[in-house]
Structures are given as C-alpha cells and as structure tokens.
Amino acid sequence: MDPLDPEIEKLFAAKERRRKQLAALPYPEKVRIVVQMQKMIAPILKARGIDVHVWDIGDSKPPQS
C-alpha cells in the first residue's frame, strides 16, 4: 500500500482531534449541538415535504459559570 499524501494525513489527524473534542463535551452541550443541526436542516426537509419537529430544549445558551 502506498503511503498517504501528507495533506491527507493532516486531514485524518484533524478529524481524529475533532472527534475526541466532541466526545469530551458534556452531555447538555452535545444535545445543544444536535438541536442546532436540527434547526439547520429543518428548512431543507420542510421544502421537500417532510414533517420536521425541532426539539425544544429551552434556552440554547450554555449556563454561565
């Protein structure tokens, strides 16, 4: 097997770092991210005639420490 191009190796390394960062997030933050993605895709799905319900989790801002 040929060695990967250095740019491809950088992309894979960045992807792995991002996955670890997301895995380390607290559960409430992960839910906020899911709701944000739901809000982003809802108009597209509605335009295709798909019934969409975005979760209502109240305030979508993280709590202040």
CHARMM-style PDB file with segment names, atoms N, HN, CA, C and O in Angstrom:
ATOM      1  N   MET     1       0.847  -1.180   0.000  1.00  0.00      PROA
ATOM      2  CA  MET     1       0.000   0.000   0.000  1.00  0.00      PROA
ATOM      3  C   MET     1       0.890   1.240   0.000  1.00  0.00      PROA
ATOM      4  O   MET     1       1.885   1.297   0.723  1.00  0.00      PROA
ATOM      5  N   ASP     2       0.532   2.219  -0.804  1.00  0.00      PROA
ATOM      6  HN  ASP     2      -0.276   2.173  -1.391  1.00  0.00      PROA
ATOM      7  CA  ASP     2       1.297   3.459  -0.877  1.00  0.00      PROA
ATOM      8  C   ASP     2       1.088   4.286   0.386  1.00  0.00      PROA
ATOM      9  O   ASP     2       0.002   4.274   0.966  1.00  0.00      PROA
ATOM     10  N   PRO     3       2.128   5.005   0.815  1.00  0.00      PROA
ATOM     11  CA  PRO     3       1.940   5.902   1.969  1.00  0.00      PROA
ATOM     12  C   PRO     3       0.971   7.028   1.599  1.00  0.00      PROA
ATOM     13  O   PRO     3       0.900   7.456   0.447  1.00  0.00      PROA
ATOM     14  N   LEU     4       0.240   7.486   2.590  1.00  0.00      PROA
ATOM     15  HN  LEU     4       0.298   7.138   3.526  1.00  0.00      PROA
ATOM     16  CA  LEU     4      -0.724   8.557   2.346  1.00  0.00      PROA
ATOM     17  C   LEU     4      -0.016   9.873   2.086  1.00  0.00      PROA
ATOM     18  O   LEU     4       1.055  10.147   2.626  1.00  0.00      PROA
ATOM     19  N   ASP     5      -0.632  10.660   1.261  1.00  0.00      PROA
ATOM     20  HN  ASP     5      -1.503  10.437   0.822  1.00  0.00      PROA
ATOM     21  CA  ASP     5      -0.159  12.009   0.991  1.00  0.00      PROA
ATOM     22  C   ASP     5      -0.128  12.778   2.317  1.00  0.00      PROA
ATOM     23  O   ASP     5      -1.037  12.613   3.131  1.00  0.00      PROA
ATOM     24  N   PRO     6       0.888  13.611   2.558  1.00  0.00      PROA
ATOM     25  CA  PRO     6       0.962  14.364   3.827  1.00  0.00      PROA
ATOM     26  C   PRO     6      -0.289  15.199   4.108  1.00  0.00      PROA
ATOM     27  O   PRO     6      -0.684  15.340   5.265  1.00  0.00      PROA
ATOM     28  N   GLU     7      -0.910  15.747   3.078  1.00  0.00      PROA
ATOM     29  HN  GLU     7      -0.589  15.631   2.138  1.00  0.00      PROA
ATOM     30  CA  GLU     7      -2.130  16.541   3.291  1.00  0.00      PROA
ATOM     31  C   GLU     7      -3.276  15.655   3.772  1.00  0.00      PROA
ATOM     32  O   GLU     7      -4.054  16.052   4.639  1.00  0.00      PROA
ATOM     33  N   ILE     8      -3.372  14.472   3.214  1.00  0.00      PROA
ATOM     34  HN  ILE     8      -2.739  14.149   2.509  1.00  0.00      PROA
ATOM     35  CA  ILE     8      -4.413  13.539   3.642  1.00  0.00      PROA
ATOM     36  C   ILE     8      -4.166  13.118   5.089  1.00  0.00      PROA
ATOM     37  O   ILE     8      -5.110  13.008   5.872  1.00  0.00      PROA
ATOM     38  N   GLU     9      -2.916  12.885   5.442  1.00  0.00      PROA
ATOM     39  HN  GLU     9      -2.150  12.974   4.806  1.00  0.00      PROA
ATOM     40  CA  GLU     9      -2.585  12.528   6.827  1.00  0.00      PROA
ATOM     41  C   GLU     9      -2.987  13.644   7.784  1.00  0.00      PROA
ATOM     42  O   GLU     9      -3.493  13.375   8.873  1.00  0.00      PROA
ATOM     43  N   LYS    10      -2.763  14.904   7.380  1.00  0.00      PROA
ATOM     44  HN  LYS    10      -2.352  15.122   6.495  1.00  0.00      PROA
ATOM     45  CA  LYS    10      -3.169  16.049   8.215  1.00  0.00      PROA
ATOM     46  C   LYS    10      -4.682  16.061   8.402  1.00  0.00      PROA
ATOM     47  O   LYS    10      -5.175  16.320   9.500  1.00  0.00      PROA
ATOM     48  N   LEU    11      -5.418  15.782   7.327  1.00  0.00      PROA
ATOM     49  HN  LEU    11      -5.018  15.572   6.435  1.00  0.00      PROA
ATOM     50  CA  LEU    11      -6.881  15.766   7.412  1.00  0.00      PROA
ATOM     51  C   LEU    11      -7.368  14.682   8.373  1.00  0.00      PROA
ATOM     52  O   LEU    11      -8.251  14.925   9.195  1.00  0.00      PROA
ATOM     53  N   PHE    12      -6.789  13.489   8.264  1.00  0.00      PROA
ATOM     54  HN  PHE    12      -6.072  13.292   7.596  1.00  0.00      PROA
ATOM     55  CA  PHE    12      -7.182  12.409   9.165  1.00  0.00      PROA
ATOM     56  C   PHE    12      -6.848  12.744  10.615  1.00  0.00      PROA
ATOM     57  O   PHE    12      -7.632  12.441  11.514  1.00  0.00      PROA
ATOM     58  N   ALA    13      -5.704  13.359  10.850  1.00  0.00      PROA
ATOM     59  HN  ALA    13      -5.067  13.605  10.119  1.00  0.00      PROA
ATOM     60  CA  ALA    13      -5.310  13.739  12.211  1.00  0.00      PROA
ATOM     61  C   ALA    13      -6.263  14.792  12.767  1.00  0.00      PROA
ATOM     62  O   ALA    13      -6.659  14.721  13.931  1.00  0.00      PROA
ATOM     63  N   ALA    14      -6.631  15.768  11.939  1.00  0.00      PROA
ATOM     64  HN  ALA    14      -6.309  15.826  10.994  1.00  0.00      PROA
ATOM     65  CA  ALA    14      -7.558  16.817  12.375  1.00  0.00      PROA
ATOM     66  C   ALA    14      -8.930  16.220  12.675  1.00  0.00      PROA
ATOM     67  O   ALA    14      -9.588  16.613  13.638  1.00  0.00      PROA
ATOM     68  N   LYS    15      -9.354  15.278  11.851  1.00  0.00      PROA
ATOM     69  HN  LYS    15      -8.820  14.958  11.068  1.00  0.00      PROA
ATOM     70  CA  LYS    15     -10.646  14.626  12.066  1.00  0.00      PROA
ATOM     71  C   LYS    15     -10.647  13.874  13.398  1.00  0.00      PROA
ATOM     72  O   LYS    15     -11.623  13.934  14.146  1.00  0.00      PROA
ATOM     73  N   GLU    16      -9.568  13.176  13.688  1.00  0.00      PROA
ATOM     74  HN  GLU    16      -8.775  13.128  13.080  1.00  0.00      PROA
ATOM     75  CA  GLU    16      -9.458  12.438  14.946  1.00  0.00      PROA
ATOM     76  C   GLU    16      -9.469  13.382  16.151  1.00  0.00      PROA
ATOM     77  O   GLU    16     -10.115  13.094  17.158  1.00  0.00      PROA
ATOM     78  N   ARG    17      -8.750  14.516  16.049  1.00  0.00      PROA
ATOM     79  HN  ARG    17      -8.225  14.750  15.231  1.00  0.00      PROA
ATOM     80  CA  ARG    17      -8.749  15.505  17.141  1.00  0.00      PROA
ATOM     81  C   ARG    17     -10.156  16.047  17.371  1.00  0.00      PROA
ATOM     82  O   ARG    17     -10.597  16.174  18.513  1.00  0.00      PROA
ATOM     83  N   ARG    18     -10.859  16.367  16.282  1.00  0.00      PROA
ATOM     84  HN  ARG    18     -10.500  16.263  15.355  1.00  0.00      PROA
ATOM     85  CA  ARG    18     -12.212  16.913  16.396  1.00  0.00      PROA
ATOM     86  C   ARG    18     -13.152  15.897  17.045  1.00  0.00      PROA
ATOM     87  O   ARG    18     -13.968  16.261  17.891  1.00  0.00      PROA
ATOM     88  N   ARG    19     -13.043  14.645  16.659  1.00  0.00      PROA
ATOM     89  HN  ARG    19     -12.380  14.349  15.971  1.00  0.00      PROA
ATOM     90  CA  ARG    19     -13.892  13.607  17.252  1.00  0.00      PROA
ATOM     91  C   ARG    19     -13.636  13.486  18.751  1.00  0.00      PROA
ATOM     92  O   ARG    19     -14.578  13.322  19.527  1.00  0.00      PROA
ATOM     93  N   LYS    20     -12.388  13.563  19.160  1.00  0.00      PROA
ATOM     94  HN  LYS    20     -11.623  13.695  18.530  1.00  0.00      PROA
ATOM     95  CA  LYS    20     -12.061  13.481  20.587  1.00  0.00      PROA
ATOM     96  C   LYS    20     -12.592  14.699  21.338  1.00  0.00      PROA
ATOM     97  O   LYS    20     -13.069  14.573  22.466  1.00  0.00      PROA
ATOM     98  N   GLN    21     -12.509  15.888  20.715  1.00  0.00      PROA
ATOM     99  HN  GLN    21     -12.121  15.991  19.799  1.00  0.00      PROA
ATOM    100  CA  GLN    21     -13.045  17.098  21.345  1.00  0.00      PROA
ATOM    101  C   GLN    21     -14.550  16.965  21.542  1.00  0.00      PROA
ATOM    102  O   GLN    21     -15.070  17.289  22.610  1.00  0.00      PROA
ATOM    103  N   LEU    22     -15.247  16.493  20.521  1.00  0.00      PROA
ATOM    104  HN  LEU    22     -14.825  16.230  19.653  1.00  0.00      PROA
ATOM    105  CA  LEU    22     -16.695  16.342  20.628  1.00  0.00      PROA
ATOM    106  C   LEU    22     -17.068  15.281  21.661  1.00  0.00      PROA
ATOM    107  O   LEU    22     -18.034  15.452  22.405  1.00  0.00      PROA
ATOM    108  N   ALA    23     -16.319  14.203  21.708  1.00  0.00      PROA
ATOM    109  HN  ALA    23     -15.534  14.064  21.104  1.00  0.00      PROA
ATOM    110  CA  ALA    23     -16.595  13.139  22.679  1.00  0.00      PROA
ATOM    111  C   ALA    23     -16.408  13.628  24.111  1.00  0.00      PROA
ATOM    112  O   ALA    23     -17.074  13.138  25.023  1.00  0.00      PROA
ATOM    113  N   ALA    24     -15.518  14.579  24.316  1.00  0.00      PROA
ATOM    114  HN  ALA    24     -14.977  14.977  23.575  1.00  0.00      PROA
ATOM    115  CA  ALA    24     -15.227  15.086  25.656  1.00  0.00      PROA
ATOM    116  C   ALA    24     -16.237  16.126  26.132  1.00  0.00      PROA
ATOM    117  O   ALA    24     -16.220  16.502  27.304  1.00  0.00      PROA
ATOM    118  N   LEU    25     -17.108  16.593  25.255  1.00  0.00      PROA
ATOM    119  HN  LEU    25     -17.122  16.287  24.303  1.00  0.00      PROA
ATOM    120  CA  LEU    25     -18.085  17.607  25.652  1.00  0.00      PROA
ATOM    121  C   LEU    25     -19.084  17.027  26.647  1.00  0.00      PROA
ATOM    122  O   LEU    25     -19.380  15.833  26.608  1.00  0.00      PROA
ATOM    123  N   PRO    26     -19.607  17.876  27.545  1.00  0.00      PROA
ATOM    124  CA  PRO    26     -20.653  17.410  28.451  1.00  0.00      PROA
ATOM    125  C   PRO    26     -21.937  17.116  27.664  1.00  0.00      PROA
ATOM    126  O   PRO    26     -22.181  17.704  26.610  1.00  0.00      PROA
ATOM    127  N   TYR    27     -22.741  16.206  28.190  1.00  0.00      PROA
ATOM    128  HN  TYR    27     -22.543  15.729  29.046  1.00  0.00      PROA
ATOM    129  CA  TYR    27     -23.959  15.776  27.516  1.00  0.00      PROA
ATOM    130  C   TYR    27     -24.866  16.944  27.113  1.00  0.00      PROA
ATOM    131  O   TYR    27     -25.335  16.955  25.975  1.00  0.00      PROA
ATOM    132  N   PRO    28     -25.143  17.935  27.988  1.00  0.00      PROA
ATOM    133  CA  PRO    28     -26.019  19.041  27.578  1.00  0.00      PROA
ATOM    134  C   PRO    28     -25.494  19.797  26.347  1.00  0.00      PROA
ATOM    135  O   PRO    28     -26.278  20.238  25.507  1.00  0.00      PROA
ATOM    136  N   GLU    29     -24.193  19.940  26.245  1.00  0.00      PROA
ATOM    137  HN  GLU    29     -23.556  19.581  26.927  1.00  0.00      PROA
ATOM    138  CA  GLU    29     -23.627  20.633  25.084  1.00  0.00      PROA
ATOM    139  C   GLU    29     -23.827  19.801  23.817  1.00  0.00      PROA
ATOM    140  O   GLU    29     -24.086  20.352  22.746  1.00  0.00      PROA
ATOM    141  N   LYS    30     -23.709  18.499  23.934  1.00  0.00      PROA
ATOM    142  HN  LYS    30     -23.499  18.052  24.803  1.00  0.00      PROA
ATOM    143  CA  LYS    30     -23.947  17.622  22.782  1.00  0.00      PROA
ATOM    144  C   LYS    30     -25.394  17.749  22.303  1.00  0.00      PROA
ATOM    145  O   LYS    30     -25.655  17.777  21.100  1.00  0.00      PROA
ATOM    146  N   VAL    31     -26.329  17.825  23.250  1.00  0.00      PROA
ATOM    147  HN  VAL    31     -26.117  17.802  24.227  1.00  0.00      PROA
ATOM    148  CA  VAL    31     -27.742  17.980  22.890  1.00  0.00      PROA
ATOM    149  C   VAL    31     -27.956  19.320  22.192  1.00  0.00      PROA
ATOM    150  O   VAL    31     -28.691  19.389  21.207  1.00  0.00      PROA
ATOM    151  N   ARG    32     -27.322  20.388  22.687  1.00  0.00      PROA
ATOM    152  HN  ARG    32     -26.725  20.332  23.487  1.00  0.00      PROA
ATOM    153  CA  ARG    32     -27.444  21.700  22.034  1.00  0.00      PROA
ATOM    154  C   ARG    32     -26.931  21.640  20.592  1.00  0.00      PROA
ATOM    155  O   ARG    32     -27.503  22.266  19.700  1.00  0.00      PROA
ATOM    156  N   ILE    33     -25.863  20.893  20.371  1.00  0.00      PROA
ATOM    157  HN  ILE    33     -25.398  20.384  21.095  1.00  0.00      PROA
ATOM    158  CA  ILE    33     -25.314  20.747  19.018  1.00  0.00      PROA
ATOM    159  C   ILE    33     -26.312  20.021  18.120  1.00  0.00      PROA
ATOM    160  O   ILE    33     -26.503  20.403  16.965  1.00  0.00      PROA
ATOM    161  N   VAL    34     -26.950  18.972  18.648  1.00  0.00      PROA
ATOM    162  HN  VAL    34     -26.796  18.662  19.586  1.00  0.00      PROA
ATOM    163  CA  VAL    34     -27.948  18.237  17.863  1.00  0.00      PROA
ATOM    164  C   VAL    34     -29.107  19.158  17.490  1.00  0.00      PROA
ATOM    165  O   VAL    34     -29.564  19.143  16.347  1.00  0.00      PROA
ATOM    166  N   VAL    35     -29.584  19.955  18.438  1.00  0.00      PROA
ATOM    167  HN  VAL    35     -29.212  19.967  19.367  1.00  0.00      PROA
ATOM    168  CA  VAL    35     -30.688  20.877  18.168  1.00  0.00      PROA
ATOM    169  C   VAL    35     -30.273  21.911  17.126  1.00  0.00      PROA
ATOM    170  O   VAL    35     -31.064  22.260  16.249  1.00  0.00      PROA
ATOM    171  N   GLN    36     -29.055  22.397  17.215  1.00  0.00      PROA
ATOM    172  HN  GLN    36     -28.413  22.114  17.927  1.00  0.00      PROA
ATOM    173  CA  GLN    36     -28.561  23.349  16.220  1.00  0.00      PROA
ATOM    174  C   GLN    36     -28.573  22.714  14.825  1.00  0.00      PROA
ATOM    175  O   GLN    36     -28.963  23.359  13.852  1.00  0.00      PROA
ATOM    176  N   MET    37     -28.150  21.460  14.729  1.00  0.00      PROA
ATOM    177  HN  MET    37     -27.833  20.935  15.519  1.00  0.00      PROA
ATOM    178  CA  MET    37     -28.174  20.770  13.433  1.00  0.00      PROA
ATOM    179  C   MET    37     -29.610  20.572  12.952  1.00  0.00      PROA
ATOM    180  O   MET    37     -29.886  20.689  11.758  1.00  0.00      PROA
ATOM    181  N   GLN    38     -30.528  20.271  13.877  1.00  0.00      PROA
ATOM    182  HN  GLN    38     -30.304  20.175  14.847  1.00  0.00      PROA
ATOM    183  CA  GLN    38     -31.934  20.125  13.505  1.00  0.00      PROA
ATOM    184  C   GLN    38     -32.470  21.429  12.915  1.00  0.00      PROA
ATOM    185  O   GLN    38     -33.188  21.417  11.915  1.00  0.00      PROA
ATOM    186  N   LYS    39     -32.114  22.557  13.544  1.00  0.00      PROA
ATOM    187  HN  LYS    39     -31.531  22.567  14.356  1.00  0.00      PROA
ATOM    188  CA  LYS    39     -32.571  23.862  13.045  1.00  0.00      PROA
ATOM    189  C   LYS    39     -32.003  24.160  11.664  1.00  0.00      PROA
ATOM    190  O   LYS    39     -32.671  24.780  10.837  1.00  0.00      PROA
ATOM    191  N   MET    40     -30.781  23.724  11.415  1.00  0.00      PROA
ATOM    192  HN  MET    40     -30.238  23.221  12.088  1.00  0.00      PROA
ATOM    193  CA  MET    40     -30.148  23.983  10.124  1.00  0.00      PROA
ATOM    194  C   MET    40     -30.796  23.163   9.006  1.00  0.00      PROA
ATOM    195  O   MET    40     -30.956  23.662   7.892  1.00  0.00      PROA
ATOM    196  N   ILE    41     -31.168  21.922   9.288  1.00  0.00      PROA
ATOM    197  HN  ILE    41     -31.039  21.517  10.193  1.00  0.00      PROA
ATOM    198  CA  ILE    41     -31.695  21.042   8.248  1.00  0.00      PROA
ATOM    199  C   ILE    41     -33.211  21.164   8.082  1.00  0.00      PROA
ATOM    200  O   ILE    41     -33.746  20.785   7.040  1.00  0.00      PROA
ATOM    201  N   ALA    42     -33.911  21.686   9.094  1.00  0.00      PROA
ATOM    202  HN  ALA    42     -33.476  21.994   9.941  1.00  0.00      PROA
ATOM    203  CA  ALA    42     -35.371  21.750   9.062  1.00  0.00      PROA
ATOM    204  C   ALA    42     -35.923  22.436   7.814  1.00  0.00      PROA
ATOM    205  O   ALA    42     -36.832  21.885   7.193  1.00  0.00      PROA
ATOM    206  N   PRO    43     -35.418  23.620   7.407  1.00  0.00      PROA
ATOM    207  CA  PRO    43     -35.985  24.261   6.211  1.00  0.00      PROA
ATOM    208  C   PRO    43     -35.829  23.414   4.942  1.00  0.00      PROA
ATOM    209  O   PRO    43     -36.705  23.415   4.077  1.00  0.00      PROA
ATOM    210  N   ILE    44     -34.731  22.707   4.842  1.00  0.00      PROA
ATOM    211  HN  ILE    44     -34.020  22.706   5.545  1.00  0.00      PROA
ATOM    212  CA  ILE    44     -34.496  21.866   3.661  1.00  0.00      PROA
ATOM    213  C   ILE    44     -35.492  20.709   3.640  1.00  0.00      PROA
ATOM    214  O   ILE    44     -36.095  20.416   2.607  1.00  0.00      PROA
ATOM    215  N   LEU    45     -35.657  20.058   4.787  1.00  0.00      PROA
ATOM    216  HN  LEU    45     -35.168  20.297   5.625  1.00  0.00      PROA
ATOM    217  CA  LEU    45     -36.585  18.933   4.853  1.00  0.00      PROA
ATOM    218  C   LEU    45     -38.025  19.387   4.639  1.00  0.00      PROA
ATOM    219  O   LEU    45     -38.796  18.709   3.961  1.00  0.00      PROA
ATOM    220  N   LYS    46     -38.389  20.531   5.216  1.00  0.00      PROA
ATOM    221  HN  LYS    46     -37.762  21.082   5.767  1.00  0.00      PROA
ATOM    222  CA  LYS    46     -39.747  21.054   5.031  1.00  0.00      PROA
ATOM    223  C   LYS    46     -40.008  21.372   3.565  1.00  0.00      PROA
ATOM    224  O   LYS    46     -41.107  21.132   3.066  1.00  0.00      PROA
ATOM    225  N   ALA    47     -39.007  21.910   2.870  1.00  0.00      PROA
ATOM    226  HN  ALA    47     -38.114  22.104   3.275  1.00  0.00      PROA
ATOM    227  CA  ALA    47     -39.154  22.207   1.442  1.00  0.00      PROA
ATOM    228  C   ALA    47     -39.372  20.929   0.633  1.00  0.00      PROA
ATOM    229  O   ALA    47     -39.962  20.968  -0.447  1.00  0.00      PROA
ATOM    230  N   ARG    48     -38.904  19.814   1.147  1.00  0.00      PROA
ATOM    231  HN  ARG    48     -38.425  19.782   2.024  1.00  0.00      PROA
ATOM    232  CA  ARG    48     -39.086  18.517   0.484  1.00  0.00      PROA
ATOM    233  C   ARG    48     -40.380  17.831   0.921  1.00  0.00      PROA
ATOM    234  O   ARG    48     -40.667  16.707   0.508  1.00  0.00      PROA
ATOM    235  N   GLY    49     -41.163  18.522   1.765  1.00  0.00      PROA
ATOM    236  HN  GLY    49     -40.930  19.435   2.101  1.00  0.00      PROA
ATOM    237  CA  GLY    49     -42.435  17.975   2.204  1.00  0.00      PROA
ATOM    238  C   GLY    49     -42.343  17.018   3.380  1.00  0.00      PROA
ATOM    239  O   GLY    49     -43.276  16.259   3.641  1.00  0.00      PROA
ATOM    240  N   ILE    50     -41.232  17.050   4.086  1.00  0.00      PROA
ATOM    241  HN  ILE    50     -40.473  17.666   3.874  1.00  0.00      PROA
ATOM    242  CA  ILE    50     -41.045  16.168   5.239  1.00  0.00      PROA
ATOM    243  C   ILE    50     -41.421  16.922   6.508  1.00  0.00      PROA
ATOM    244  O   ILE    50     -40.955  18.037   6.740  1.00  0.00      PROA
ATOM    245  N   ASP    51     -42.270  16.303   7.328  1.00  0.00      PROA
ATOM    246  HN  ASP    51     -42.649  15.396   7.140  1.00  0.00      PROA
ATOM    247  CA  ASP    51     -42.702  16.915   8.583  1.00  0.00      PROA
ATOM    248  C   ASP    51     -41.539  16.886   9.573  1.00  0.00      PROA
ATOM    249  O   ASP    51     -41.002  15.822   9.877  1.00  0.00      PROA
ATOM    250  N   VAL    52     -41.156  18.058  10.070  1.00  0.00      PROA
ATOM    251  HN  VAL    52     -41.593  18.923   9.823  1.00  0.00      PROA
ATOM    252  CA  VAL    52     -39.979  18.184  10.933  1.00  0.00      PROA
ATOM    253  C   VAL    52     -40.377  18.802  12.267  1.00  0.00      PROA
ATOM    254  O   VAL    52     -41.157  19.753  12.318  1.00  0.00      PROA
ATOM    255  N   HSD    53     -39.832  18.251  13.338  1.00  0.00      PROA
ATOM    256  HN  HSD    53     -39.199  17.478  13.296  1.00  0.00      PROA
ATOM    257  CA  HSD    53     -40.046  18.805  14.676  1.00  0.00      PROA
ATOM    258  C   HSD    53     -38.686  18.972  15.345  1.00  0.00      PROA
ATOM    259  O   HSD    53     -38.023  17.989  15.677  1.00  0.00      PROA
ATOM    260  N   VAL    54     -38.279  20.219  15.540  1.00  0.00      PROA
ATOM    261  HN  VAL    54     -38.818  21.017  15.270  1.00  0.00      PROA
ATOM    262  CA  VAL    54     -37.017  20.513  16.225  1.00  0.00      PROA
ATOM    263  C   VAL    54     -37.282  20.428  17.721  1.00  0.00      PROA
ATOM    264  O   VAL    54     -38.276  20.960  18.216  1.00  0.00      PROA
ATOM    265  N   TRP    55     -36.392  19.761  18.433  1.00  0.00      PROA
ATOM    266  HN  TRP    55     -35.584  19.329  18.032  1.00  0.00      PROA
ATOM    267  CA  TRP    55     -36.546  19.631  19.874  1.00  0.00      PROA
ATOM    268  C   TRP    55     -36.558  21.007  20.528  1.00  0.00      PROA
ATOM    269  O   TRP    55     -35.772  21.881  20.162  1.00  0.00      PROA
ATOM    270  N   ASP    56     -37.448  21.197  21.492  1.00  0.00      PROA
ATOM    271  HN  ASP    56     -38.086  20.487  21.790  1.00  0.00      PROA
ATOM    272  CA  ASP    56     -37.478  22.436  22.267  1.00  0.00      PROA
ATOM    273  C   ASP    56     -36.785  22.156  23.601  1.00  0.00      PROA
ATOM    274  O   ASP    56     -37.337  21.488  24.475  1.00  0.00      PROA
ATOM    275  N   ILE    57     -35.573  22.678  23.737  1.00  0.00      PROA
ATOM    276  HN  ILE    57     -35.125  23.221  23.027  1.00  0.00      PROA
ATOM    277  CA  ILE    57     -34.821  22.446  24.979  1.00  0.00      PROA
ATOM    278  C   ILE    57     -34.717  23.716  25.814  1.00  0.00      PROA
ATOM    279  O   ILE    57     -33.906  23.796  26.737  1.00  0.00      PROA
ATOM    280  N   GLY    58     -35.535  24.699  25.486  1.00  0.00      PROA
ATOM    281  HN  GLY    58     -36.193  24.634  24.736  1.00  0.00      PROA
ATOM    282  CA  GLY    58     -35.481  25.956  26.228  1.00  0.00      PROA
ATOM    283  C   GLY    58     -34.321  26.802  25.763  1.00  0.00      PROA
ATOM    284  O   GLY    58     -34.033  26.868  24.568  1.00  0.00      PROA
ATOM    285  N   ASP    59     -33.654  27.448  26.694  1.00  0.00      PROA
ATOM    286  HN  ASP    59     -33.888  27.394  27.665  1.00  0.00      PROA
ATOM    287  CA  ASP    59     -32.522  28.312  26.366  1.00  0.00      PROA
ATOM    288  C   ASP    59     -31.394  27.469  25.786  1.00  0.00      PROA
ATOM    289  O   ASP    59     -30.933  26.521  26.422  1.00  0.00      PROA
ATOM    290  N   SER    60     -30.952  27.814  24.584  1.00  0.00      PROA
ATOM    291  HN  SER    60     -31.327  28.584  24.068  1.00  0.00      PROA
ATOM    292  CA  SER    60     -29.909  27.020  23.932  1.00  0.00      PROA
ATOM    293  C   SER    60     -28.508  27.514  24.258  1.00  0.00      PROA
ATOM    294  O   SER    60     -27.527  27.013  23.709  1.00  0.00      PROA
ATOM    295  N   LYS    61     -28.410  28.509  25.162  1.00  0.00      PROA
ATOM    296  HN  LYS    61     -29.207  28.916  25.608  1.00  0.00      PROA
ATOM    297  CA  LYS    61     -27.085  29.001  25.553  1.00  0.00      PROA
ATOM    298  C   LYS    61     -26.556  28.174  26.718  1.00  0.00      PROA
ATOM    299  O   LYS    61     -27.317  27.789  27.605  1.00  0.00      PROA
ATOM    300  N   PRO    62     -25.256  27.901  26.718  1.00  0.00      PROA
ATOM    301  CA  PRO    62     -24.697  27.152  27.853  1.00  0.00      PROA
ATOM    302  C   PRO    62     -24.803  27.952  29.146  1.00  0.00      PROA
ATOM    303  O   PRO    62     -24.752  29.181  29.109  1.00  0.00      PROA
ATOM    304  N   PRO    63     -24.948  27.286  30.282  1.00  0.00      PROA
ATOM    305  CA  PRO    63     -25.048  28.008  31.553  1.00  0.00      PROA
ATOM    306  C   PRO    63     -23.767  28.769  31.866  1.00  0.00      PROA
ATOM    307  O   PRO    63     -22.667  28.326  31.537  1.00  0.00      PROA
ATOM    308  N   GLN    64     -23.930  29.923  32.508  1.00  0.00      PROA
ATOM    309  HN  GLN    64     -24.824  30.283  32.775  1.00  0.00      PROA
ATOM    310  CA  GLN    64     -22.781  30.746  32.913  1.00  0.00      PROA
ATOM    311  C   GLN    64     -22.180  30.164  34.184  1.00  0.00      PROA
ATOM    312  O   GLN    64     -22.905  29.749  35.088  1.00  0.00      PROA
ATOM    313  N   SER    65     -20.846  30.134  34.251  1.00  0.00      PROA
ATOM    314  HN  SER    65     -20.257  30.471  33.517  1.00  0.00      PROA
ATOM    315  CA  SER    65     -20.215  29.624  35.468  1.00  0.00      PROA
ATOM    316  C   SER    65     -19.872  30.735  36.411  1.00  0.00      PROA
ATOM    317  OT1 SER    65     -19.333  30.486  37.489  1.00  0.00      PROA
TER     318      SER     65
END
